[in-house]
Amino acid sequence: MRTLSHSGVQATPRRQPDRAELVGEDTCSAGGISARSSTPVLTLCRELLAQGMSSDQAVEVYIAAVGTALPIEQKPAGGPQ
């Protein structure tokens, strides 16, 4: 798995993921990409979109140790809340 950071290392996901895992406070992984930042879920989503993932494809984010989905809703304009 390749890692993203603010330095912008890029990786190509193998398929469009439908699940991501949040590990700790600063890492989120899905589809062969691991994003590490102060906002890991948003960083991962931005990279998935940059790699060609459809913006219509939903990705559920789970807390790795708990296995519980995080409630992420879309604003009417289409951005995450």
N, C-alpha and C positions, 0 to 999 in steps of 0.2 A: 504494500500500500504506500502510495506517495503522499507526502505531507505538504500542505500549503501553509505559508506564514505570510506576514506582511511583505516578505521579499518577493512573493508572487511565483513560487515554483508551481508549474502547471502539470496536471495529470489528466488523462482521458478516461472517463468512466467506461466500464465494459458494457453496461446497459443502463437504462433509465431506472434509478433506484426508486422504490416506493417507501423505503424505511431508512431512517438515519438514527444513529445512537450518539447521545450526549455523554461524554466521559469526563467527569470532573467539571470544573468551571470553565475550561478554556479549549476543549477539543470536541469536535463533532465529526462523525465519519459516515459516509454512504457511498456506495458504488465505486469503491476503490480509491476514494479521495478522503483525506483526513485534513480538516481545517482547524488550525490552532490560532486563536486570537481572543480578544476580550469579548467579542460577539461571535462565537463560533458557528451558531446556527445560521445567522445571516451571511457570514463569510462563506460557508459551505453552499448555501443557496445561490449566492452570486456566482460562485465558481461553477456549479452545475449548469446554470443558465449560460455562462460563458462557453462551456464545453458543448453546448447544443441541446441541453435538456429542454423539453417543451415547457413553457410557462403554464400550460394547462394541466400538467402532471402534478398530482399531489404527492408530497413526501411527509410521512408521519415521523416525528422525532420522539425517540424513547430515551428515558434516562437509563443508561446501560445497566447499572446495578439493580434497578428497581423493575424495569420492564414496563413502565407506565408511560403512555403517550402524553406529551405536553400539549396543552390547548393553544394552538396558534391559529388565529382567525385572520381573515382578510378584511381590509377596509373596503368600502365601496369602490375606491379608486384602484384596487387590486394589490395594494401593498400589505405586508404582514403587520400585525399589531403586537 
